[in-house]
């Protein structure tokens, strides 16, 4: 069992509160390219349609799959120039340089020089006719048509503003963010008619990104960002920031705003809430200047020195609290946190509002062990040594219940409710509080009667309205129809239960004292241990997360358990969250299924947990060759008898834990078994004529995830002189 000292936290240290810190950080997997990129700077980031990251740098482009880098070098005369822009197309990769050069690269021809401008290439985009539009710092806007005709864009017979930050195609027009506002260039008009918009918070529009609703988000030199409606030319939702906006990216109802510093802003269009994330120098050295939502999930961030991948807003950490003992999300979606600094009530919105409900009362320094809200909106506060407090949010009234008013014990460990009945677990047993004529009347149970246990660590109400008890000494119990019941009196040797949860299928899961997790379903017990991947056998909290997972907070980190298969996904390992020693059941969930986990150092926040646990991997062929000739992928590749050699290279992308990936490859018709390897290429020589199927699949993913694989049919034909129809005339 946990030590008495650990459970109660007798050594409570009073920390004088000096104001709530608003800083949040995104857990970041950081790559310091170093020698693998020849110490070249990271200039820009882009992903192709398969999600493979490309890094623009000095002298060329690096491709990065989470494990290794491959380099495409610029022509020798341009090896000292910077790749500022990367744009993917069916014909290859368009590249814009700081020297004004624009090039096209593909596997067949290498680099082709297209044109040279006098200003740095700042932005590239296509219109609906696949003409290339080029924005520059100092040389305006240039259009390069498919037949390589060059046009310079003018406005009212005068040169367009020559400082262009971003170009985007939208609604039969090219939109340009410039030093003189926004321009709309009508590509349906043969003269490319231009319209200027200057009714903006700031004329210098340094960033622009499309919104799914066909409008744009704009960022400004003087700071701040807003929404721009191209139909009306009006702006809305202006949000102020103190720094120049360098880049805007939109993904999944969220706008990401980077500045020339260490902070990244995130603005949710669902609730108009802005969050600010910091990247400490120890995590991401250098100045943040690149941000890119990944096509396969997560967010890339880059400085000149380092590259980072994060789960974006799905995993974040809020500092400003120490030794968090209890967390609650109330019916109004306000967050309550009991920590060494006291009790805080946080209302999140456009700005974060914090107050201290117990400040100035006799309970200001109470050691709070648990929090619960009943249907009448009252907040119930369990304490060590001061009994039970009832707080009325409407009038801030506080009422105390102790042993003198009928409570079984003044040291509260857990609270739960069902209708008008409040259940209170303590060091002395369990009390049931029933509202009668506005008064709370207690009925108590201790070791002299049901449930036969003094310590009750956790109370949990299931979907059948049964009250489950995790006890110290009597194992798992549940209260139903006025009686306490033991679901398996003779089949479980572990008698101390720390936490209880119910999965979507109605199975009951519970954490046993230093003995992992058990699942009780259809009168069967299943045991989850470190052998199954559990980070630690000491599990302090369990919580349902959607229809697929449970969250298990352990002494070794946070795990997700896929309940249907009983597979453990080590979330802390996958996303670099680290280990901590949380107290029992310090976890809350709001109405949006955002989870708040209290730790000794702050608040761990998890959003869209199913997306975190169900992040899919990508697998694709890079090249398939025979004697250096690229083979076009189709249903069946036919080769002549002399093309009896095959070489394949392939890429897998799974950014949470790319180091776990292995490949199982097999050429059916040649290999008897799959070969397991970490190599990302395979070769076959001197193949006989016949039918083959190249099969490559990923290994190392959690078993509940889709297992991507490649299957390519290949036929090597007989030599002409061995074909049956050649011999018919001689018969």
C-alpha positions as CSV (number, residue, x, y, z in Angstrom):
1,X,0.0,0.0,0.0
2,X,1.0,3.6,-0.3
3,X,2.6,5.0,2.8
4,X,0.5,7.0,5.2
5,X,2.7,10.0,4.6
6,X,2.3,9.6,0.8
7,X,-1.4,9.4,0.9
8,X,-2.1,12.3,3.1
9,X,0.9,14.6,2.4
10,X,1.4,15.4,6.1
11,X,4.4,17.5,5.2
12,X,2.4,20.3,3.6
13,X,4.6,23.2,2.7
14,X,2.9,26.5,2.5
15,X,4.1,28.5,-0.5
16,X,3.2,32.2,-0.5
17,X,1.3,32.8,-3.8
18,X,2.7,35.5,-6.0
19,X,0.4,35.3,-8.9
20,X,-0.6,32.5,-11.3
21,X,1.9,31.8,-14.1
22,X,0.2,31.6,-17.5
23,X,3.0,29.9,-19.3
24,X,2.2,26.8,-21.2
25,X,4.7,24.6,-23.0
26,X,4.2,22.0,-25.8
27,X,6.1,18.8,-25.3
28,X,8.6,18.7,-28.1
29,X,10.6,16.0,-29.8
30,X,13.7,18.0,-30.7
31,X,16.2,17.1,-33.4
32,X,19.5,18.9,-33.5
33,X,20.6,18.1,-37.1
34,X,24.3,18.8,-36.4
35,X,26.6,16.7,-38.6
36,X,23.7,15.0,-40.2
37,X,22.9,18.3,-41.9
38,X,26.6,19.5,-42.0
39,X,25.6,22.1,-39.4
40,X,23.5,24.0,-42.1
41,X,20.7,26.3,-40.9
42,X,17.0,25.5,-41.1
43,X,15.5,28.1,-43.4
44,X,12.1,26.8,-44.3
45,X,9.9,23.7,-43.9
46,X,7.4,22.0,-46.3
47,X,5.8,18.6,-46.7
48,X,4.9,16.8,-49.8
49,X,1.5,15.2,-50.3
50,X,2.6,12.0,-48.5
51,X,3.7,13.9,-45.4
52,X,7.5,13.6,-45.9
53,X,9.2,16.7,-44.5
54,X,11.5,18.8,-46.7
55,X,13.9,21.3,-45.0
56,X,15.1,24.2,-47.0
57,X,18.7,25.1,-46.1
58,X,21.9,26.6,-47.4
59,X,22.9,24.8,-50.6
60,X,19.9,22.5,-51.0
61,X,17.0,20.6,-49.5
62,X,17.0,17.9,-46.8
63,X,14.3,15.2,-46.7
64,X,13.6,13.9,-43.2
65,X,11.5,11.0,-42.1
66,X,12.0,11.3,-38.3
67,X,15.1,9.1,-38.4
68,X,17.5,10.1,-41.2
69,X,18.2,12.9,-43.6
70,X,18.8,12.7,-47.3
71,X,20.2,15.7,-49.2
72,X,19.4,17.2,-52.6
73,X,22.2,19.6,-53.4
74,X,21.7,22.8,-55.5
75,X,23.9,23.2,-58.6
76,X,27.5,24.0,-57.7
77,X,27.1,27.7,-58.6
78,X,24.3,28.1,-56.0
79,X,25.7,26.0,-53.1
80,X,26.1,29.1,-50.9
81,X,22.5,30.3,-51.4
82,X,19.5,29.7,-49.1
83,X,16.4,27.8,-50.1
84,X,13.6,30.2,-49.0
85,X,10.6,28.5,-50.6
86,X,9.6,24.9,-51.6
87,X,6.5,24.1,-53.6
88,X,5.5,20.6,-54.7
89,X,3.9,19.8,-58.1
90,X,3.3,16.8,-60.4
91,X,6.4,17.8,-62.4
92,X,8.7,18.1,-59.4
93,X,9.7,20.5,-56.7
94,X,9.8,24.3,-57.4
95,X,12.5,26.0,-55.3
96,X,12.9,29.7,-54.6
97,X,16.3,31.1,-53.4
98,X,17.3,34.2,-51.5
99,X,19.3,35.3,-54.6
100,X,16.1,35.5,-56.7
101,X,16.7,32.2,-58.5
102,X,13.8,29.9,-59.2
103,X,14.5,26.3,-60.1
104,X,12.6,23.0,-60.7
105,X,13.9,19.7,-59.5
106,X,12.8,16.1,-60.2
107,X,14.4,12.7,-60.0
108,X,14.9,12.4,-63.7
109,X,16.4,15.7,-64.7
110,X,17.8,17.0,-61.5
111,X,17.7,20.8,-61.2
112,X,16.5,23.0,-64.1
113,X,17.0,26.8,-63.8
114,X,13.8,28.7,-64.7
115,X,14.5,32.4,-64.1
116,X,16.5,34.9,-62.0
117,X,14.9,37.8,-60.2
118,X,16.5,40.7,-58.5
119,X,14.8,40.2,-55.1
120,X,14.6,37.3,-52.6
121,X,11.9,34.8,-53.4
122,X,9.5,35.1,-50.5
123,X,6.5,33.0,-51.7
124,X,5.4,30.6,-54.4
125,X,1.9,29.4,-55.4
126,X,-0.1,28.0,-58.3
127,X,-3.3,29.2,-59.9
128,X,-6.0,26.9,-61.4
129,X,-4.1,26.7,-64.7
130,X,-0.9,25.5,-63.0
131,X,0.9,28.8,-63.7
132,X,3.5,29.5,-61.1
133,X,3.2,32.8,-59.2
134,X,6.4,34.2,-57.6
135,X,6.4,36.8,-54.9
136,X,9.7,38.5,-53.9
137,X,11.2,41.0,-51.5
138,X,12.1,43.8,-53.8
139,X,10.9,42.6,-57.3
140,X,7.1,42.4,-57.0
141,X,5.1,39.6,-58.4
142,X,5.9,37.5,-61.5
143,X,3.8,34.9,-63.2
144,X,5.4,32.0,-65.0
145,X,2.9,30.1,-67.2
146,X,3.0,26.5,-68.1
147,X,4.7,27.3,-71.5
148,X,7.3,29.4,-69.6
149,X,6.0,32.8,-70.5
150,X,6.9,35.5,-67.9
151,X,4.5,38.3,-66.9
152,X,5.2,41.0,-64.4
153,X,2.1,42.2,-62.5
154,X,1.2,45.8,-62.5
155,X,-1.6,47.9,-60.9
156,X,-3.2,50.8,-62.8
157,X,-0.3,50.7,-65.2
158,X,2.2,51.1,-62.4
159,X,4.4,48.6,-60.8
160,X,2.7,46.7,-58.0
161,X,4.1,47.2,-54.5
162,X,7.4,45.3,-54.8
163,X,7.6,43.9,-51.3
164,X,5.5,40.7,-51.2
165,X,5.1,38.5,-48.1
166,X,2.6,35.9,-49.2
167,X,0.6,34.8,-52.3
168,X,-2.5,32.5,-52.3
169,X,-4.9,31.4,-54.9
170,X,-8.6,31.7,-54.0
171,X,-11.8,32.2,-55.8
172,X,-10.4,32.7,-59.4
173,X,-7.9,35.2,-58.1
174,X,-4.4,35.5,-56.7
175,X,-4.3,37.3,-53.3
176,X,-1.1,39.1,-52.3
177,X,0.0,40.3,-48.8
178,X,2.3,43.3,-49.2
179,X,3.7,46.4,-47.7
180,X,0.7,48.3,-49.0
181,X,-2.2,46.1,-47.9
182,X,-3.9,43.3,-49.8
183,X,-4.1,43.0,-53.6
184,X,-6.6,40.8,-55.5
185,X,-5.4,39.9,-59.0
186,X,-8.2,38.6,-61.2
187,X,-6.8,35.8,-63.3
188,X,-10.0,35.5,-65.4
189,X,-9.3,39.0,-66.8
190,X,-6.8,38.9,-69.7
191,X,-5.2,42.1,-68.3
192,X,-4.9,40.6,-64.8
193,X,-7.0,43.4,-63.3
194,X,-5.8,44.3,-59.8
195,X,-7.8,45.6,-56.8
196,X,-6.2,47.0,-53.6
197,X,-7.6,46.7,-50.0
198,X,-6.2,49.1,-47.4
199,X,-9.0,49.1,-44.8
200,X,-6.9,47.0,-42.5
201,X,-5.5,47.3,-38.9
202,X,-2.0,47.7,-40.4
203,X,-1.0,48.3,-44.1
204,X,2.1,46.0,-43.8
205,X,0.6,42.5,-44.0
206,X,3.5,40.2,-43.1
207,X,1.6,36.9,-43.1
208,X,-1.5,35.4,-44.7
209,X,-3.1,31.9,-44.7
210,X,-6.4,30.5,-46.1
211,X,-9.3,29.7,-43.9
212,X,-11.5,26.7,-44.8
213,X,-14.4,29.1,-45.1
214,X,-12.7,30.6,-48.2
215,X,-11.4,33.7,-46.4
216,X,-8.0,34.6,-45.1
217,X,-6.2,35.2,-41.8
218,X,-3.8,38.1,-41.9
219,X,-0.9,39.0,-39.7
220,X,0.7,42.4,-39.3
221,X,4.0,44.2,-38.9
222,X,2.8,46.0,-35.8
223,X,1.5,42.8,-34.3
224,X,-1.9,41.2,-34.2
225,X,-3.9,39.1,-36.6
226,X,-7.5,39.1,-38.0
227,X,-9.9,37.4,-40.4
228,X,-10.3,38.9,-43.9
229,X,-13.5,38.3,-45.9
230,X,-12.6,38.4,-49.7
231,X,-16.3,38.8,-50.6
232,X,-16.7,42.0,-48.7
233,X,-13.2,43.2,-48.1
234,X,-14.0,43.5,-44.4
235,X,-11.9,42.4,-41.4
236,X,-13.1,40.8,-38.2
237,X,-11.9,38.9,-35.1
238,X,-8.8,41.1,-34.7
239,X,-6.5,39.8,-31.9
240,X,-3.7,41.9,-30.6
241,X,-0.1,40.6,-30.1
242,X,2.9,42.6,-29.1
243,X,5.2,41.4,-31.8
244,X,5.4,41.3,-35.6
245,X,3.7,38.2,-37.0
246,X,6.1,36.2,-39.1
247,X,4.0,33.2,-40.1
248,X,0.4,32.0,-40.0
249,X,-0.8,28.4,-40.5
250,X,-4.3,27.1,-40.2
251,X,-5.2,23.5,-39.3
252,X,-8.2,21.8,-37.6
253,X,-10.0,24.9,-36.5
254,X,-6.9,26.4,-35.1
255,X,-4.6,29.2,-36.2
256,X,-0.9,29.0,-35.4
257,X,0.9,32.3,-35.2
258,X,4.7,32.6,-35.0
259,X,6.7,35.6,-34.1
260,X,10.4,36.4,-34.2
261,X,11.1,35.1,-30.7
262,X,10.5,32.0,-28.6
263,X,6.7,32.1,-28.3
264,X,4.0,30.4,-30.4
265,X,0.4,31.6,-30.4
266,X,-2.5,29.4,-31.0
267,X,-6.0,30.8,-31.7
268,X,-9.1,28.5,-31.7
269,X,-11.8,29.6,-34.0
270,X,-14.3,27.4,-32.1
271,X,-14.1,29.4,-28.9
272,X,-12.1,32.5,-29.8
273,X,-9.5,31.5,-27.2
274,X,-5.8,32.4,-27.6
275,X,-3.1,30.3,-26.0
276,X,0.6,31.2,-25.8
277,X,3.3,28.5,-25.7
278,X,6.9,28.9,-24.8
279,X,9.9,26.9,-26.1
280,X,12.7,27.1,-23.6
281,X,16.2,27.3,-25.0
282,X,17.0,24.0,-23.4
283,X,14.2,22.4,-25.4
284,X,14.4,24.2,-28.7
285,X,17.6,26.3,-29.1
286,X,17.5,29.3,-31.4
287,X,14.7,31.7,-32.5
288,X,11.4,30.2,-33.7
289,X,10.7,31.2,-37.3
290,X,9.0,28.1,-38.9
291,X,5.7,26.5,-38.1
292,X,4.1,23.8,-40.2
293,X,1.1,21.5,-39.4
294,X,2.0,18.0,-40.5
295,X,-0.3,16.2,-42.9
296,X,0.0,13.1,-40.8
297,X,-0.7,14.9,-37.5
298,X,1.3,17.1,-35.1
299,X,3.1,20.3,-35.7
300,X,6.7,21.0,-36.9
301,X,8.5,24.0,-35.4
302,X,11.9,25.2,-36.5
303,X,14.6,27.5,-35.5
304,X,17.9,28.2,-37.4
305,X,19.5,25.6,-35.1
306,X,16.9,22.9,-34.4
307,X,13.8,21.1,-35.6
308,X,11.0,20.1,-33.3
309,X,7.9,18.0,-33.7
310,X,5.0,18.3,-31.2
311,X,1.5,16.9,-30.9
312,X,0.5,20.6,-31.1
313,X,-2.2,21.7,-28.6
314,X,-3.1,18.0,-27.9
315,X,-0.4,17.7,-25.3
316,X,0.6,20.8,-23.2
317,X,1.8,21.6,-19.7
318,X,0.6,24.5,-17.5
319,X,3.1,25.7,-14.9
320,X,2.4,27.9,-11.9
321,X,1.3,25.1,-9.6
322,X,3.2,22.7,-7.3
323,X,2.0,19.5,-5.6
324,X,-1.4,19.4,-7.2
325,X,-3.7,17.2,-5.0
326,X,-7.1,17.5,-6.7
327,X,-8.6,18.6,-10.0
328,X,-12.2,19.3,-11.0
329,X,-14.0,20.5,-14.1
330,X,-17.3,21.9,-13.1
331,X,-20.6,22.1,-15.0
332,X,-19.7,25.5,-16.4
333,X,-16.4,24.1,-17.6
334,X,-14.4,26.0,-15.1
335,X,-11.3,24.4,-13.9
336,X,-10.6,23.9,-10.1
337,X,-7.1,23.1,-8.9
338,X,-6.1,22.4,-5.4
339,X,-2.3,22.7,-4.9
340,X,0.3,23.7,-2.5
341,X,-0.6,27.3,-3.4
342,X,-4.2,26.9,-2.4
343,X,-7.5,26.4,-4.3
344,X,-7.8,28.1,-7.7
345,X,-10.9,28.4,-9.9
346,X,-9.9,29.1,-13.5
347,X,-12.3,30.3,-16.2
348,X,-10.8,29.9,-19.7
349,X,-11.8,32.0,-22.6
350,X,-10.4,34.8,-24.7
351,X,-8.5,35.7,-21.6
352,X,-8.0,33.5,-18.6
353,X,-9.7,34.6,-15.3
354,X,-8.5,33.2,-12.0
355,X,-9.9,33.5,-8.5
356,X,-9.4,31.9,-5.1
357,X,-12.7,30.7,-3.6
358,X,-11.2,30.0,-0.1
359,X,-9.0,33.0,0.2
360,X,-9.7,35.1,3.3
361,X,-11.7,32.3,4.9
362,X,-10.9,30.0,7.8
363,X,-10.2,27.2,5.2
364,X,-7.7,29.2,3.1
365,X,-4.8,26.9,4.1
366,X,-6.8,23.6,4.2
367,X,-5.0,20.6,2.8
368,X,-7.5,19.6,0.0
369,X,-7.5,15.9,-1.0
370,X,-10.4,15.7,-3.5
371,X,-13.1,17.8,-5.3
372,X,-16.6,16.9,-6.5
373,X,-19.6,18.7,-7.9
374,X,-23.2,17.5,-7.4
375,X,-26.2,18.1,-9.7
376,X,-27.2,21.2,-7.7
377,X,-23.9,22.8,-8.7
378,X,-22.4,22.8,-5.2
379,X,-18.7,22.1,-5.0
380,X,-17.7,19.5,-2.3
381,X,-14.2,19.8,-1.0
382,X,-12.6,16.9,0.8
383,X,-9.8,17.8,3.2
384,X,-7.3,16.2,5.5
385,X,-8.2,16.8,9.2
386,X,-10.9,19.5,8.4
387,X,-13.6,17.2,7.2
388,X,-15.9,18.0,4.3
389,X,-16.6,21.5,2.9
390,X,-19.6,22.5,0.8
391,X,-19.1,25.6,-1.3
392,X,-22.0,27.4,-3.0
393,X,-20.8,29.2,-6.2
394,X,-23.8,31.4,-6.3
395,X,-23.2,33.1,-2.9
396,X,-19.7,31.9,-2.0
397,X,-21.2,30.4,1.2
398,X,-19.1,27.6,2.8
399,X,-20.4,25.0,5.2
400,X,-18.3,22.5,7.1
401,X,-19.1,18.9,8.0
402,X,-17.0,17.0,10.5
403,X,-17.2,14.0,12.9
404,X,-19.2,16.3,15.2
405,X,-22.0,16.6,12.6
406,X,-22.1,12.9,11.8
407,X,-19.2,12.4,9.4
408,X,-17.4,9.1,10.0
409,X,-14.0,10.6,9.8
410,X,-12.4,14.0,9.1
411,X,-9.8,12.7,6.7
412,X,-11.5,12.5,3.2
413,X,-9.9,10.6,0.3
414,X,-12.7,10.4,-2.4
415,X,-16.2,11.8,-3.2
416,X,-18.9,10.5,-5.5
417,X,-22.7,11.2,-5.9
418,X,-25.8,9.6,-7.2
419,X,-28.9,11.8,-7.4
420,X,-29.3,13.5,-4.0
421,X,-26.9,11.1,-2.3
422,X,-23.3,12.0,-1.7
423,X,-20.8,9.3,-0.9
424,X,-17.7,10.2,1.2
425,X,-14.7,7.9,1.5
426,X,-12.3,8.5,4.4
427,X,-9.6,6.9,6.5
428,X,-12.4,5.7,8.8
429,X,-14.7,4.1,6.3
430,X,-17.5,5.4,4.1
431,X,-20.3,7.8,4.8
432,X,-23.4,8.3,2.7
433,X,-24.9,11.8,2.9
434,X,-28.6,12.1,2.1
435,X,-30.4,15.5,1.6
436,X,-33.4,15.7,3.9
437,X,-35.3,19.0,4.2
438,X,-32.2,20.9,3.1
439,X,-30.0,19.2,5.6
440,X,-27.3,16.6,5.0
441,X,-27.9,13.5,7.1
442,X,-25.1,10.9,7.2
443,X,-25.2,7.1,7.3
444,X,-21.8,5.6,8.0
445,X,-20.2,2.2,7.2
446,X,-16.9,1.0,8.8
447,X,-15.1,-2.2,9.6
448,X,-17.7,-3.2,12.1
449,X,-20.3,-3.5,9.3
450,X,-20.3,-3.2,5.6
451,X,-18.0,-2.6,3.7
452,X,-15.5,-4.0,6.3
453,X,-12.7,-1.6,5.5
454,X,-11.4,1.6,7.1
455,X,-9.3,3.0,4.2
456,X,-11.3,3.6,1.0
457,X,-9.1,5.1,-1.7
458,X,-11.6,5.7,-4.5
459,X,-15.4,5.9,-5.1
460,X,-16.7,5.4,-8.6
461,X,-20.3,5.4,-10.1
462,X,-20.7,3.2,-13.1
463,X,-23.3,3.4,-16.0
464,X,-25.7,1.2,-13.9
465,X,-25.5,3.7,-11.0
466,X,-23.6,1.2,-8.9
467,X,-21.1,2.8,-6.5
468,X,-17.8,1.0,-6.6
469,X,-15.3,1.2,-3.7
470,X,-11.6,0.7,-4.0
471,X,-10.5,-0.3,-0.5
472,X,-7.4,-1.1,1.5
473,X,-7.7,-4.6,2.7
474,X,-11.1,-5.7,1.3
475,X,-10.3,-5.3,-2.4
476,X,-13.0,-4.2,-4.8
477,X,-16.7,-3.7,-3.7
478,X,-19.8,-2.3,-5.1
479,X,-23.0,-1.0,-3.6
480,X,-26.3,-2.0,-5.2
481,X,-29.9,-2.3,-4.0
482,X,-28.9,-1.4,-0.5
483,X,-26.1,-3.9,-0.1
484,X,-22.3,-4.1,-0.6
485,X,-21.2,-6.9,-2.9
486,X,-17.9,-8.5,-3.8
487,X,-17.7,-9.3,-7.6
488,X,-15.0,-12.0,-7.1
489,X,-14.4,-12.9,-3.5
490,X,-12.1,-15.9,-4.2
491,X,-10.3,-15.0,-7.4
492,X,-8.3,-11.9,-6.6
493,X,-5.3,-12.0,-4.2
494,X,-4.8,-8.2,-4.3
495,X,-6.8,-6.4,-1.6
496,X,-5.8,-2.8,-2.1
497,X,-7.4,-0.9,-5.0
498,X,-6.4,2.6,-5.8
499,X,-8.6,3.7,-8.8
500,X,-11.6,2.5,-10.7
501,X,-13.0,3.2,-14.2
502,X,-15.5,1.9,-16.7
503,X,-14.8,1.4,-20.4
504,X,-17.3,2.0,-23.2
505,X,-18.2,-1.7,-23.3
506,X,-19.2,-1.7,-19.6
507,X,-16.2,-3.5,-18.4
508,X,-14.8,-2.4,-15.0
509,X,-11.1,-1.6,-14.8
510,X,-9.2,-1.1,-11.5
511,X,-5.7,-0.4,-10.4
512,X,-4.3,-2.7,-7.7
513,X,-1.7,-1.7,-5.2
514,X,1.7,-2.0,-7.0
515,X,0.2,-4.9,-9.1
516,X,-0.9,-3.2,-12.3
517,X,-4.4,-3.1,-13.7
518,X,-7.2,-5.6,-13.8
519,X,-10.2,-5.7,-16.1
520,X,-13.5,-7.3,-14.9
521,X,-15.9,-8.2,-17.7
522,X,-18.4,-11.0,-18.2
523,X,-17.3,-12.5,-14.9
524,X,-13.8,-12.8,-16.2
525,X,-10.6,-11.1,-14.9
526,X,-7.8,-9.9,-17.2
527,X,-4.5,-8.7,-15.7
528,X,-2.4,-5.9,-17.4
529,X,1.3,-5.7,-16.3
530,X,4.6,-4.4,-17.4
531,X,4.9,-7.5,-19.6
532,X,2.0,-6.0,-21.6
533,X,3.8,-2.7,-21.8
534,X,2.5,-0.9,-18.7
535,X,5.0,1.8,-17.7
536,X,4.8,0.9,-14.0
537,X,3.0,-1.5,-11.8
538,X,2.0,1.4,-9.6
539,X,-1.1,3.0,-11.2
540,X,-2.6,6.0,-9.4
541,X,-5.4,7.0,-11.7
542,X,-7.7,5.5,-14.3
543,X,-10.1,7.4,-16.5
544,X,-12.2,6.6,-19.6
545,X,-11.0,8.4,-22.7
546,X,-13.6,8.1,-25.5
547,X,-14.8,4.8,-26.9
548,X,-11.4,3.2,-27.4
549,X,-9.1,4.0,-24.5
550,X,-8.5,4.4,-20.8
551,X,-5.9,6.8,-19.4
552,X,-3.7,5.1,-16.9
553,X,-1.5,7.5,-14.8
554,X,1.4,5.5,-13.4
555,X,4.6,6.1,-11.5
556,X,6.4,5.6,-14.8
557,X,4.3,8.0,-16.9
558,X,1.0,8.2,-18.7
559,X,-0.3,5.1,-20.6
560,X,-3.3,4.6,-22.9
561,X,-4.9,1.2,-22.8
562,X,-6.9,0.1,-25.9
563,X,-9.7,-1.5,-24.0
564,X,-11.0,-3.9,-26.7
565,X,-7.5,-5.5,-27.2
566,X,-5.9,-4.7,-23.8
567,X,-3.0,-3.2,-25.6
568,X,-0.9,-0.6,-23.7
569,X,0.3,2.5,-25.6
570,X,3.0,4.3,-23.6
571,X,2.0,7.9,-24.2
572,X,4.7,9.4,-22.1
573,X,7.4,7.5,-24.0
574,X,5.9,8.3,-27.4
575,X,5.6,12.0,-26.7
576,X,8.5,12.6,-24.3
577,X,6.4,13.6,-21.3
578,X,8.7,12.2,-18.7
579,X,7.9,10.5,-15.4
580,X,6.3,12.0,-12.3
581,X,4.8,10.8,-9.0
582,X,1.2,11.9,-9.0
583,X,-1.1,11.5,-6.0
584,X,-4.2,9.2,-6.2
585,X,-6.9,10.1,-8.7
586,X,-5.7,13.6,-9.5
587,X,-7.4,13.8,-12.9
588,X,-10.2,15.8,-14.3
589,X,-12.2,15.9,-17.6
590,X,-14.2,18.7,-19.0
591,X,-17.2,18.6,-21.3
592,X,-15.0,18.7,-24.4
593,X,-13.1,15.6,-23.2
594,X,-10.0,17.5,-22.3
595,X,-8.1,15.8,-19.5
596,X,-6.2,17.6,-16.7
597,X,-3.7,15.5,-14.8
598,X,-2.2,17.0,-11.7
599,X,1.5,16.5,-11.0
600,X,4.0,17.7,-8.4
601,X,5.2,20.3,-10.9
602,X,2.1,21.5,-12.8
603,X,-0.8,20.5,-14.9
604,X,-0.5,18.0,-17.7
605,X,-3.3,18.7,-20.3
606,X,-4.4,16.1,-22.9
607,X,-6.8,16.9,-25.7
608,X,-8.4,14.5,-28.2
609,X,-6.8,11.5,-26.6
610,X,-8.2,9.1,-29.2
611,X,-6.3,11.0,-31.8
612,X,-3.1,10.7,-29.8
613,X,-3.5,7.0,-29.3
614,X,-4.7,6.3,-32.8
615,X,-2.2,8.2,-34.8
616,X,-1.7,6.3,-38.0
617,X,1.6,5.5,-39.8
618,X,2.3,6.1,-43.5
619,X,4.3,3.8,-45.7
620,X,5.1,4.4,-49.4
621,X,7.5,3.4,-52.1
622,X,10.1,6.0,-52.9
623,X,11.6,4.3,-56.0
624,X,11.3,0.9,-57.7
625,X,14.1,0.3,-60.3
626,X,15.5,-2.3,-62.6
627,X,19.1,-1.6,-63.6
628,X,18.7,2.1,-62.7
629,X,15.5,2.5,-64.8
630,X,12.6,3.9,-62.7
631,X,9.5,1.7,-63.0
632,X,6.1,3.4,-63.0
633,X,3.8,2.0,-60.3
634,X,0.7,0.3,-61.8
635,X,-1.3,-2.8,-61.1
636,X,1.1,-5.1,-62.9
637,X,4.6,-4.1,-63.9
638,X,5.9,-6.2,-66.9
639,X,9.7,-6.5,-67.4
640,X,11.6,-8.2,-70.2
641,X,13.9,-11.2,-69.4
642,X,17.0,-8.9,-69.2
643,X,15.4,-6.8,-66.5
644,X,15.9,-9.5,-63.9
645,X,17.1,-7.1,-61.2
646,X,14.9,-5.2,-58.8
647,X,15.8,-2.4,-56.3
648,X,13.2,-0.8,-54.0
649,X,13.5,2.0,-51.5
650,X,10.6,3.0,-49.2
651,X,9.8,5.4,-46.4
652,X,7.7,5.1,-43.3
653,X,6.5,8.1,-41.3
654,X,5.3,7.8,-37.7
655,X,6.6,10.7,-35.7
656,X,5.6,9.8,-32.2
657,X,8.2,6.9,-32.1
658,X,9.9,6.5,-35.4
659,X,12.7,4.5,-33.8
660,X,10.3,1.7,-33.1
661,X,9.6,1.0,-36.8
662,X,10.9,-2.0,-38.6
663,X,10.1,-3.4,-42.0
664,X,9.0,-6.9,-43.0
665,X,9.7,-7.5,-46.7
666,X,9.1,-10.4,-49.0
667,X,9.3,-11.0,-52.8
668,X,6.5,-13.6,-53.1
669,X,7.6,-16.1,-55.8
670,X,11.2,-15.9,-54.6
671,X,11.3,-15.5,-50.7
672,X,9.8,-18.2,-48.5
673,X,9.5,-15.9,-45.5
674,X,9.4,-12.3,-44.6
675,X,12.7,-10.6,-43.7
676,X,12.6,-8.3,-40.7
677,X,15.0,-5.3,-41.0
678,X,15.4,-1.6,-40.2
679,X,16.9,-1.0,-43.7
680,X,14.8,1.1,-46.0
681,X,15.8,-0.5,-49.2
682,X,15.9,-4.0,-50.7
683,X,17.6,-5.6,-53.7
684,X,17.1,-8.7,-55.8
685,X,19.4,-10.0,-58.6
686,X,19.3,-12.7,-61.3
687,X,15.5,-13.3,-61.0
688,X,14.1,-16.0,-63.1
689,X,11.1,-15.3,-65.5
690,X,7.9,-15.6,-63.6
691,X,5.3,-13.8,-61.4
692,X,6.3,-12.0,-58.3
693,X,4.7,-9.7,-55.7
694,X,6.8,-7.3,-53.7
695,X,5.4,-7.0,-50.2
696,X,6.6,-4.6,-47.5
697,X,4.8,-4.0,-44.2
698,X,5.5,-2.1,-41.1
699,X,6.4,-3.8,-37.8
700,X,6.6,-2.2,-34.4
701,X,3.3,-0.4,-34.3
702,X,0.7,-1.1,-31.6
703,X,-1.4,-4.0,-32.8
704,X,-4.7,-2.1,-32.7
705,X,-3.4,0.4,-35.3
706,X,-3.9,-0.2,-39.0
707,X,-0.8,-1.9,-40.3
708,X,0.1,-0.2,-43.6
709,X,1.7,-2.3,-46.3
710,X,2.9,-2.1,-49.9
711,X,2.0,-4.7,-52.5
712,X,3.3,-4.5,-56.1
713,X,2.9,-7.2,-58.7
714,X,5.7,-7.7,-61.1
715,X,6.0,-10.1,-64.1
716,X,9.3,-10.9,-65.7
717,X,8.7,-12.3,-69.2
718,X,10.3,-15.3,-70.8
719,X,13.0,-14.6,-73.4
720,X,11.5,-14.2,-76.8
721,X,13.0,-17.4,-78.1
722,X,11.4,-19.4,-75.2
723,X,7.8,-18.2,-75.8
724,X,5.4,-20.9,-77.0
725,X,4.2,-19.1,-80.1
726,X,7.8,-18.9,-81.4
727,X,7.9,-22.7,-81.5
728,X,4.5,-23.3,-83.2
729,X,5.7,-23.0,-86.9
730,X,8.4,-25.7,-86.3
731,X,5.9,-28.3,-85.0
